[in-house]
Amino acid sequence: MTRIITNLIAFQIGWFACVLGGANGLPWIGVGVVALVAGLHLSQSRHPRRESALLLTIGLLGAGWDSLLVRLGFLDYPSGMLLPWLAPVWIIAMWIAFATTLNVSLGWLKDRWFLATVLGAVGGPLAYYAGHKLGGVQFPDVFVGMAVLAGGWSFLMPLSVWIAKKIDDVDRSEPGPSEASNLDGACRHV
């Protein structure tokens, strides 16, 4: 339970750092905080290599999604855009922070596809709307933006959960750090 609470708090700290940094023209603050959040997450992971793959995969997925929304004119970000067609660095960092929750505080969503879809359709747009209220993102048309986000997140949440499950299930024979030390100890006794 402590790990779940720590994960939720770390994610929220990363989320606020990203949004408030982006809103105030300091996008790299959020990126730095998320780097710390990701480092803490990986240090607590039993399988840091798999978790690193998950963070990278979800970060790329999010970069693609948010870049598409920017390119199509559904969202505007005030800072952190290195290229006009690319999502800002802080929103990509936020996706990485989100990925840290998939096997911990959101791990209960695995194999609960309907709940993941509903949570995505509701929670995704609400997170962007909260970011909008804090000045981190603007919508040329709030209603259209929320509808597009609801549709996208109703797919992205279950997809993210599925990716987490697939990466977590890959090569289950690979021992984690504690399992590797147990194997080393067992080999010495043989």
MODELLER restraints for C-alpha pairs under 7 A, 6 or more apart:
rsr = mdl.restraints
at = mdl.atoms
rsr.add(forms.Gaussian(group=physical.xy_distance, feature=features.Distance(at['CA:4:A'], at['CA:104:A']), mean=5.87, stdev=0.5))
rsr.add(forms.Gaussian(group=physical.xy_distance, feature=features.Distance(at['CA:4:A'], at['CA:105:A']), mean=5.00, stdev=0.5))
rsr.add(forms.Gaussian(group=physical.xy_distance, feature=features.Distance(at['CA:7:A'], at['CA:101:A']), mean=6.49, stdev=0.5))
rsr.add(forms.Gaussian(group=physical.xy_distance, feature=features.Distance(at['CA:7:A'], at['CA:104:A']), mean=6.90, stdev=0.5))
rsr.add(forms.Gaussian(group=physical.xy_distance, feature=features.Distance(at['CA:7:A'], at['CA:105:A']), mean=6.44, stdev=0.5))
rsr.add(forms.Gaussian(group=physical.xy_distance, feature=features.Distance(at['CA:8:A'], at['CA:105:A']), mean=6.43, stdev=0.5))
rsr.add(forms.Gaussian(group=physical.xy_distance, feature=features.Distance(at['CA:10:A'], at['CA:37:A']), mean=5.91, stdev=0.5))
rsr.add(forms.Gaussian(group=physical.xy_distance, feature=features.Distance(at['CA:11:A'], at['CA:97:A']), mean=5.74, stdev=0.5))
rsr.add(forms.Gaussian(group=physical.xy_distance, feature=features.Distance(at['CA:11:A'], at['CA:98:A']), mean=6.76, stdev=0.5))
rsr.add(forms.Gaussian(group=physical.xy_distance, feature=features.Distance(at['CA:14:A'], at['CA:30:A']), mean=6.40, stdev=0.5))
rsr.add(forms.Gaussian(group=physical.xy_distance, feature=features.Distance(at['CA:14:A'], at['CA:33:A']), mean=5.73, stdev=0.5))
rsr.add(forms.Gaussian(group=physical.xy_distance, feature=features.Distance(at['CA:14:A'], at['CA:34:A']), mean=5.17, stdev=0.5))
rsr.add(forms.Gaussian(group=physical.xy_distance, feature=features.Distance(at['CA:14:A'], at['CA:37:A']), mean=6.80, stdev=0.5))
rsr.add(forms.Gaussian(group=physical.xy_distance, feature=features.Distance(at['CA:14:A'], at['CA:94:A']), mean=6.92, stdev=0.5))
rsr.add(forms.Gaussian(group=physical.xy_distance, feature=features.Distance(at['CA:14:A'], at['CA:97:A']), mean=6.52, stdev=0.5))
rsr.add(forms.Gaussian(group=physical.xy_distance, feature=features.Distance(at['CA:15:A'], at['CA:94:A']), mean=6.05, stdev=0.5))
rsr.add(forms.Gaussian(group=physical.xy_distance, feature=features.Distance(at['CA:17:A'], at['CA:29:A']), mean=6.55, stdev=0.5))
rsr.add(forms.Gaussian(group=physical.xy_distance, feature=features.Distance(at['CA:17:A'], at['CA:30:A']), mean=4.48, stdev=0.5))
rsr.add(forms.Gaussian(group=physical.xy_distance, feature=features.Distance(at['CA:17:A'], at['CA:33:A']), mean=6.66, stdev=0.5))
rsr.add(forms.Gaussian(group=physical.xy_distance, feature=features.Distance(at['CA:18:A'], at['CA:27:A']), mean=6.61, stdev=0.5))
rsr.add(forms.Gaussian(group=physical.xy_distance, feature=features.Distance(at['CA:18:A'], at['CA:29:A']), mean=6.94, stdev=0.5))
rsr.add(forms.Gaussian(group=physical.xy_distance, feature=features.Distance(at['CA:18:A'], at['CA:30:A']), mean=3.76, stdev=0.5))
rsr.add(forms.Gaussian(group=physical.xy_distance, feature=features.Distance(at['CA:18:A'], at['CA:31:A']), mean=6.70, stdev=0.5))
rsr.add(forms.Gaussian(group=physical.xy_distance, feature=features.Distance(at['CA:18:A'], at['CA:90:A']), mean=5.34, stdev=0.5))
rsr.add(forms.Gaussian(group=physical.xy_distance, feature=features.Distance(at['CA:18:A'], at['CA:91:A']), mean=6.90, stdev=0.5))
rsr.add(forms.Gaussian(group=physical.xy_distance, feature=features.Distance(at['CA:18:A'], at['CA:94:A']), mean=6.50, stdev=0.5))
rsr.add(forms.Gaussian(group=physical.xy_distance, feature=features.Distance(at['CA:19:A'], at['CA:131:A']), mean=5.97, stdev=0.5))
rsr.add(forms.Gaussian(group=physical.xy_distance, feature=features.Distance(at['CA:19:A'], at['CA:136:A']), mean=5.09, stdev=0.5))
rsr.add(forms.Gaussian(group=physical.xy_distance, feature=features.Distance(at['CA:20:A'], at['CA:134:A']), mean=6.86, stdev=0.5))
rsr.add(forms.Gaussian(group=physical.xy_distance, feature=features.Distance(at['CA:20:A'], at['CA:136:A']), mean=6.51, stdev=0.5))
rsr.add(forms.Gaussian(group=physical.xy_distance, feature=features.Distance(at['CA:21:A'], at['CA:27:A']), mean=4.79, stdev=0.5))
rsr.add(forms.Gaussian(group=physical.xy_distance, feature=features.Distance(at['CA:21:A'], at['CA:29:A']), mean=5.80, stdev=0.5))
rsr.add(forms.Gaussian(group=physical.xy_distance, feature=features.Distance(at['CA:21:A'], at['CA:30:A']), mean=5.77, stdev=0.5))
rsr.add(forms.Gaussian(group=physical.xy_distance, feature=features.Distance(at['CA:22:A'], at['CA:78:A']), mean=6.71, stdev=0.5))
rsr.add(forms.Gaussian(group=physical.xy_distance, feature=features.Distance(at['CA:22:A'], at['CA:79:A']), mean=5.47, stdev=0.5))
rsr.add(forms.Gaussian(group=physical.xy_distance, feature=features.Distance(at['CA:22:A'], at['CA:80:A']), mean=6.51, stdev=0.5))
rsr.add(forms.Gaussian(group=physical.xy_distance, feature=features.Distance(at['CA:22:A'], at['CA:90:A']), mean=6.61, stdev=0.5))
rsr.add(forms.Gaussian(group=physical.xy_distance, feature=features.Distance(at['CA:22:A'], at['CA:136:A']), mean=5.40, stdev=0.5))
rsr.add(forms.Gaussian(group=physical.xy_distance, feature=features.Distance(at['CA:23:A'], at['CA:78:A']), mean=6.34, stdev=0.5))
rsr.add(forms.Gaussian(group=physical.xy_distance, feature=features.Distance(at['CA:23:A'], at['CA:134:A']), mean=6.94, stdev=0.5))
rsr.add(forms.Gaussian(group=physical.xy_distance, feature=features.Distance(at['CA:23:A'], at['CA:135:A']), mean=4.85, stdev=0.5))
rsr.add(forms.Gaussian(group=physical.xy_distance, feature=features.Distance(at['CA:23:A'], at['CA:136:A']), mean=4.11, stdev=0.5))
rsr.add(forms.Gaussian(group=physical.xy_distance, feature=features.Distance(at['CA:25:A'], at['CA:79:A']), mean=5.41, stdev=0.5))
rsr.add(forms.Gaussian(group=physical.xy_distance, feature=features.Distance(at['CA:27:A'], at['CA:79:A']), mean=6.42, stdev=0.5))
rsr.add(forms.Gaussian(group=physical.xy_distance, feature=features.Distance(at['CA:27:A'], at['CA:80:A']), mean=5.17, stdev=0.5))
rsr.add(forms.Gaussian(group=physical.xy_distance, feature=features.Distance(at['CA:27:A'], at['CA:89:A']), mean=6.95, stdev=0.5))
rsr.add(forms.Gaussian(group=physical.xy_distance, feature=features.Distance(at['CA:27:A'], at['CA:90:A']), mean=5.49, stdev=0.5))
rsr.add(forms.Gaussian(group=physical.xy_distance, feature=features.Distance(at['CA:28:A'], at['CA:90:A']), mean=6.72, stdev=0.5))
rsr.add(forms.Gaussian(group=physical.xy_distance, feature=features.Distance(at['CA:30:A'], at['CA:90:A']), mean=5.76, stdev=0.5))
rsr.add(forms.Gaussian(group=physical.xy_distance, feature=features.Distance(at['CA:31:A'], at['CA:90:A']), mean=5.47, stdev=0.5))
rsr.add(forms.Gaussian(group=physical.xy_distance, feature=features.Distance(at['CA:31:A'], at['CA:93:A']), mean=5.47, stdev=0.5))
rsr.add(forms.Gaussian(group=physical.xy_distance, feature=features.Distance(at['CA:34:A'], at['CA:93:A']), mean=6.12, stdev=0.5))
rsr.add(forms.Gaussian(group=physical.xy_distance, feature=features.Distance(at['CA:34:A'], at['CA:97:A']), mean=5.98, stdev=0.5))
rsr.add(forms.Gaussian(group=physical.xy_distance, feature=features.Distance(at['CA:37:A'], at['CA:97:A']), mean=6.94, stdev=0.5))
rsr.add(forms.Gaussian(group=physical.xy_distance, feature=features.Distance(at['CA:38:A'], at['CA:97:A']), mean=6.63, stdev=0.5))
rsr.add(forms.Gaussian(group=physical.xy_distance, feature=features.Distance(at['CA:38:A'], at['CA:100:A']), mean=6.76, stdev=0.5))
rsr.add(forms.Gaussian(group=physical.xy_distance, feature=features.Distance(at['CA:41:A'], at['CA:100:A']), mean=6.49, stdev=0.5))
rsr.add(forms.Gaussian(group=physical.xy_distance, feature=features.Distance(at['CA:42:A'], at['CA:48:A']), mean=5.19, stdev=0.5))
rsr.add(forms.Gaussian(group=physical.xy_distance, feature=features.Distance(at['CA:42:A'], at['CA:51:A']), mean=6.77, stdev=0.5))
rsr.add(forms.Gaussian(group=physical.xy_distance, feature=features.Distance(at['CA:46:A'], at['CA:176:A']), mean=5.29, stdev=0.5))
rsr.add(forms.Gaussian(group=physical.xy_distance, feature=features.Distance(at['CA:46:A'], at['CA:177:A']), mean=6.35, stdev=0.5))
rsr.add(forms.Gaussian(group=physical.xy_distance, feature=features.Distance(at['CA:47:A'], at['CA:176:A']), mean=5.29, stdev=0.5))
rsr.add(forms.Gaussian(group=physical.xy_distance, feature=features.Distance(at['CA:50:A'], at['CA:167:A']), mean=6.31, stdev=0.5))
rsr.add(forms.Gaussian(group=physical.xy_distance, feature=features.Distance(at['CA:50:A'], at['CA:168:A']), mean=6.51, stdev=0.5))
rsr.add(forms.Gaussian(group=physical.xy_distance, feature=features.Distance(at['CA:54:A'], at['CA:99:A']), mean=6.76, stdev=0.5))
rsr.add(forms.Gaussian(group=physical.xy_distance, feature=features.Distance(at['CA:54:A'], at['CA:164:A']), mean=6.25, stdev=0.5))
rsr.add(forms.Gaussian(group=physical.xy_distance, feature=features.Distance(at['CA:54:A'], at['CA:167:A']), mean=6.63, stdev=0.5))
rsr.add(forms.Gaussian(group=physical.xy_distance, feature=features.Distance(at['CA:55:A'], at['CA:96:A']), mean=5.24, stdev=0.5))
rsr.add(forms.Gaussian(group=physical.xy_distance, feature=features.Distance(at['CA:55:A'], at['CA:99:A']), mean=5.34, stdev=0.5))
rsr.add(forms.Gaussian(group=physical.xy_distance, feature=features.Distance(at['CA:55:A'], at['CA:100:A']), mean=6.79, stdev=0.5))
rsr.add(forms.Gaussian(group=physical.xy_distance, feature=features.Distance(at['CA:58:A'], at['CA:95:A']), mean=6.45, stdev=0.5))
rsr.add(forms.Gaussian(group=physical.xy_distance, feature=features.Distance(at['CA:58:A'], at['CA:96:A']), mean=6.39, stdev=0.5))
rsr.add(forms.Gaussian(group=physical.xy_distance, feature=features.Distance(at['CA:58:A'], at['CA:99:A']), mean=6.04, stdev=0.5))
rsr.add(forms.Gaussian(group=physical.xy_distance, feature=features.Distance(at['CA:58:A'], at['CA:160:A']), mean=6.82, stdev=0.5))
rsr.add(forms.Gaussian(group=physical.xy_distance, feature=features.Distance(at['CA:59:A'], at['CA:92:A']), mean=5.78, stdev=0.5))
rsr.add(forms.Gaussian(group=physical.xy_distance, feature=features.Distance(at['CA:59:A'], at['CA:95:A']), mean=5.20, stdev=0.5))
rsr.add(forms.Gaussian(group=physical.xy_distance, feature=features.Distance(at['CA:59:A'], at['CA:96:A']), mean=4.97, stdev=0.5))
rsr.add(forms.Gaussian(group=physical.xy_distance, feature=features.Distance(at['CA:62:A'], at['CA:92:A']), mean=6.21, stdev=0.5))
rsr.add(forms.Gaussian(group=physical.xy_distance, feature=features.Distance(at['CA:62:A'], at['CA:95:A']), mean=5.68, stdev=0.5))
rsr.add(forms.Gaussian(group=physical.xy_distance, feature=features.Distance(at['CA:63:A'], at['CA:87:A']), mean=5.86, stdev=0.5))
rsr.add(forms.Gaussian(group=physical.xy_distance, feature=features.Distance(at['CA:63:A'], at['CA:92:A']), mean=5.39, stdev=0.5))
rsr.add(forms.Gaussian(group=physical.xy_distance, feature=features.Distance(at['CA:66:A'], at['CA:87:A']), mean=5.39, stdev=0.5))
rsr.add(forms.Gaussian(group=physical.xy_distance, feature=features.Distance(at['CA:67:A'], at['CA:85:A']), mean=6.03, stdev=0.5))
rsr.add(forms.Gaussian(group=physical.xy_distance, feature=features.Distance(at['CA:67:A'], at['CA:86:A']), mean=4.73, stdev=0.5))
rsr.add(forms.Gaussian(group=physical.xy_distance, feature=features.Distance(at['CA:67:A'], at['CA:87:A']), mean=4.43, stdev=0.5))
rsr.add(forms.Gaussian(group=physical.xy_distance, feature=features.Distance(at['CA:69:A'], at['CA:75:A']), mean=5.86, stdev=0.5))
rsr.add(forms.Gaussian(group=physical.xy_distance, feature=features.Distance(at['CA:70:A'], at['CA:76:A']), mean=6.12, stdev=0.5))
rsr.add(forms.Gaussian(group=physical.xy_distance, feature=features.Distance(at['CA:70:A'], at['CA:85:A']), mean=6.60, stdev=0.5))
rsr.add(forms.Gaussian(group=physical.xy_distance, feature=features.Distance(at['CA:70:A'], at['CA:87:A']), mean=6.80, stdev=0.5))
rsr.add(forms.Gaussian(group=physical.xy_distance, feature=features.Distance(at['CA:71:A'], at['CA:85:A']), mean=5.50, stdev=0.5))
rsr.add(forms.Gaussian(group=physical.xy_distance, feature=features.Distance(at['CA:74:A'], at['CA:139:A']), mean=6.18, stdev=0.5))
rsr.add(forms.Gaussian(group=physical.xy_distance, feature=features.Distance(at['CA:74:A'], at['CA:140:A']), mean=6.52, stdev=0.5))
rsr.add(forms.Gaussian(group=physical.xy_distance, feature=features.Distance(at['CA:74:A'], at['CA:145:A']), mean=5.45, stdev=0.5))
rsr.add(forms.Gaussian(group=physical.xy_distance, feature=features.Distance(at['CA:75:A'], at['CA:137:A']), mean=6.71, stdev=0.5))
rsr.add(forms.Gaussian(group=physical.xy_distance, feature=features.Distance(at['CA:75:A'], at['CA:138:A']), mean=5.83, stdev=0.5))
rsr.add(forms.Gaussian(group=physical.xy_distance, feature=features.Distance(at['CA:75:A'], at['CA:139:A']), mean=4.98, stdev=0.5))
rsr.add(forms.Gaussian(group=physical.xy_distance, feature=features.Distance(at['CA:75:A'], at['CA:140:A']), mean=6.80, stdev=0.5))
rsr.add(forms.Gaussian(group=physical.xy_distance, feature=features.Distance(at['CA:76:A'], at['CA:137:A']), mean=5.77, stdev=0.5))
rsr.add(forms.Gaussian(group=physical.xy_distance, feature=features.Distance(at['CA:76:A'], at['CA:138:A']), mean=5.03, stdev=0.5))
rsr.add(forms.Gaussian(group=physical.xy_distance, feature=features.Distance(at['CA:76:A'], at['CA:139:A']), mean=6.29, stdev=0.5))
rsr.add(forms.Gaussian(group=physical.xy_distance, feature=features.Distance(at['CA:77:A'], at['CA:136:A']), mean=6.41, stdev=0.5))
rsr.add(forms.Gaussian(group=physical.xy_distance, feature=features.Distance(at['CA:77:A'], at['CA:137:A']), mean=4.78, stdev=0.5))
rsr.add(forms.Gaussian(group=physical.xy_distance, feature=features.Distance(at['CA:77:A'], at['CA:138:A']), mean=6.28, stdev=0.5))
rsr.add(forms.Gaussian(group=physical.xy_distance, feature=features.Distance(at['CA:78:A'], at['CA:136:A']), mean=6.62, stdev=0.5))
rsr.add(forms.Gaussian(group=physical.xy_distance, feature=features.Distance(at['CA:78:A'], at['CA:137:A']), mean=6.66, stdev=0.5))
rsr.add(forms.Gaussian(group=physical.xy_distance, feature=features.Distance(at['CA:79:A'], at['CA:88:A']), mean=6.86, stdev=0.5))
rsr.add(forms.Gaussian(group=physical.xy_distance, feature=features.Distance(at['CA:80:A'], at['CA:88:A']), mean=4.50, stdev=0.5))
rsr.add(forms.Gaussian(group=physical.xy_distance, feature=features.Distance(at['CA:80:A'], at['CA:89:A']), mean=5.44, stdev=0.5))
rsr.add(forms.Gaussian(group=physical.xy_distance, feature=features.Distance(at['CA:80:A'], at['CA:90:A']), mean=6.43, stdev=0.5))
rsr.add(forms.Gaussian(group=physical.xy_distance, feature=features.Distance(at['CA:81:A'], at['CA:87:A']), mean=6.08, stdev=0.5))
rsr.add(forms.Gaussian(group=physical.xy_distance, feature=features.Distance(at['CA:81:A'], at['CA:88:A']), mean=4.04, stdev=0.5))
rsr.add(forms.Gaussian(group=physical.xy_distance, feature=features.Distance(at['CA:81:A'], at['CA:89:A']), mean=6.40, stdev=0.5))
rsr.add(forms.Gaussian(group=physical.xy_distance, feature=features.Distance(at['CA:82:A'], at['CA:88:A']), mean=6.64, stdev=0.5))
rsr.add(forms.Gaussian(group=physical.xy_distance, feature=features.Distance(at['CA:102:A'], at['CA:161:A']), mean=6.27, stdev=0.5))
rsr.add(forms.Gaussian(group=physical.xy_distance, feature=features.Distance(at['CA:102:A'], at['CA:164:A']), mean=6.33, stdev=0.5))
rsr.add(forms.Gaussian(group=physical.xy_distance, feature=features.Distance(at['CA:103:A'], at['CA:164:A']), mean=6.70, stdev=0.5))
rsr.add(forms.Gaussian(group=physical.xy_distance, feature=features.Distance(at['CA:109:A'], at['CA:115:A']), mean=6.97, stdev=0.5))
rsr.add(forms.Gaussian(group=physical.xy_distance, feature=features.Distance(at['CA:109:A'], at['CA:116:A']), mean=5.98, stdev=0.5))
rsr.add(forms.Gaussian(group=physical.xy_distance, feature=features.Distance(at['CA:109:A'], at['CA:161:A']), mean=6.86, stdev=0.5))
rsr.add(forms.Gaussian(group=physical.xy_distance, feature=features.Distance(at['CA:110:A'], at['CA:161:A']), mean=5.99, stdev=0.5))
rsr.add(forms.Gaussian(group=physical.xy_distance, feature=features.Distance(at['CA:110:A'], at['CA:165:A']), mean=6.70, stdev=0.5))
rsr.add(forms.Gaussian(group=physical.xy_distance, feature=features.Distance(at['CA:113:A'], at['CA:158:A']), mean=5.87, stdev=0.5))
rsr.add(forms.Gaussian(group=physical.xy_distance, feature=features.Distance(at['CA:116:A'], at['CA:157:A']), mean=5.75, stdev=0.5))
rsr.add(forms.Gaussian(group=physical.xy_distance, feature=features.Distance(at['CA:116:A'], at['CA:158:A']), mean=5.06, stdev=0.5))
rsr.add(forms.Gaussian(group=physical.xy_distance, feature=features.Distance(at['CA:117:A'], at['CA:154:A']), mean=4.48, stdev=0.5))
rsr.add(forms.Gaussian(group=physical.xy_distance, feature=features.Distance(at['CA:117:A'], at['CA:155:A']), mean=6.39, stdev=0.5))
rsr.add(forms.Gaussian(group=physical.xy_distance, feature=features.Distance(at['CA:117:A'], at['CA:157:A']), mean=6.20, stdev=0.5))
rsr.add(forms.Gaussian(group=physical.xy_distance, feature=features.Distance(at['CA:117:A'], at['CA:158:A']), mean=5.71, stdev=0.5))
rsr.add(forms.Gaussian(group=physical.xy_distance, feature=features.Distance(at['CA:118:A'], at['CA:154:A']), mean=6.35, stdev=0.5))
rsr.add(forms.Gaussian(group=physical.xy_distance, feature=features.Distance(at['CA:120:A'], at['CA:153:A']), mean=4.64, stdev=0.5))
rsr.add(forms.Gaussian(group=physical.xy_distance, feature=features.Distance(at['CA:120:A'], at['CA:154:A']), mean=4.70, stdev=0.5))
rsr.add(forms.Gaussian(group=physical.xy_distance, feature=features.Distance(at['CA:120:A'], at['CA:156:A']), mean=6.98, stdev=0.5))
rsr.add(forms.Gaussian(group=physical.xy_distance, feature=features.Distance(at['CA:120:A'], at['CA:157:A']), mean=4.96, stdev=0.5))
rsr.add(forms.Gaussian(group=physical.xy_distance, feature=features.Distance(at['CA:121:A'], at['CA:150:A']), mean=4.24, stdev=0.5))
rsr.add(forms.Gaussian(group=physical.xy_distance, feature=features.Distance(at['CA:121:A'], at['CA:151:A']), mean=6.31, stdev=0.5))
rsr.add(forms.Gaussian(group=physical.xy_distance, feature=features.Distance(at['CA:121:A'], at['CA:153:A']), mean=5.18, stdev=0.5))
rsr.add(forms.Gaussian(group=physical.xy_distance, feature=features.Distance(at['CA:121:A'], at['CA:154:A']), mean=4.31, stdev=0.5))
rsr.add(forms.Gaussian(group=physical.xy_distance, feature=features.Distance(at['CA:122:A'], at['CA:150:A']), mean=6.39, stdev=0.5))
rsr.add(forms.Gaussian(group=physical.xy_distance, feature=features.Distance(at['CA:124:A'], at['CA:149:A']), mean=6.68, stdev=0.5))
rsr.add(forms.Gaussian(group=physical.xy_distance, feature=features.Distance(at['CA:124:A'], at['CA:150:A']), mean=6.63, stdev=0.5))
rsr.add(forms.Gaussian(group=physical.xy_distance, feature=features.Distance(at['CA:124:A'], at['CA:153:A']), mean=5.65, stdev=0.5))
rsr.add(forms.Gaussian(group=physical.xy_distance, feature=features.Distance(at['CA:125:A'], at['CA:146:A']), mean=5.59, stdev=0.5))
rsr.add(forms.Gaussian(group=physical.xy_distance, feature=features.Distance(at['CA:125:A'], at['CA:149:A']), mean=5.32, stdev=0.5))
rsr.add(forms.Gaussian(group=physical.xy_distance, feature=features.Distance(at['CA:125:A'], at['CA:150:A']), mean=5.66, stdev=0.5))
rsr.add(forms.Gaussian(group=physical.xy_distance, feature=features.Distance(at['CA:131:A'], at['CA:137:A']), mean=5.96, stdev=0.5))
rsr.add(forms.Gaussian(group=physical.xy_distance, feature=features.Distance(at['CA:132:A'], at['CA:138:A']), mean=5.71, stdev=0.5))
rsr.add(forms.Gaussian(group=physical.xy_distance, feature=features.Distance(at['CA:139:A'], at['CA:145:A']), mean=6.21, stdev=0.5))
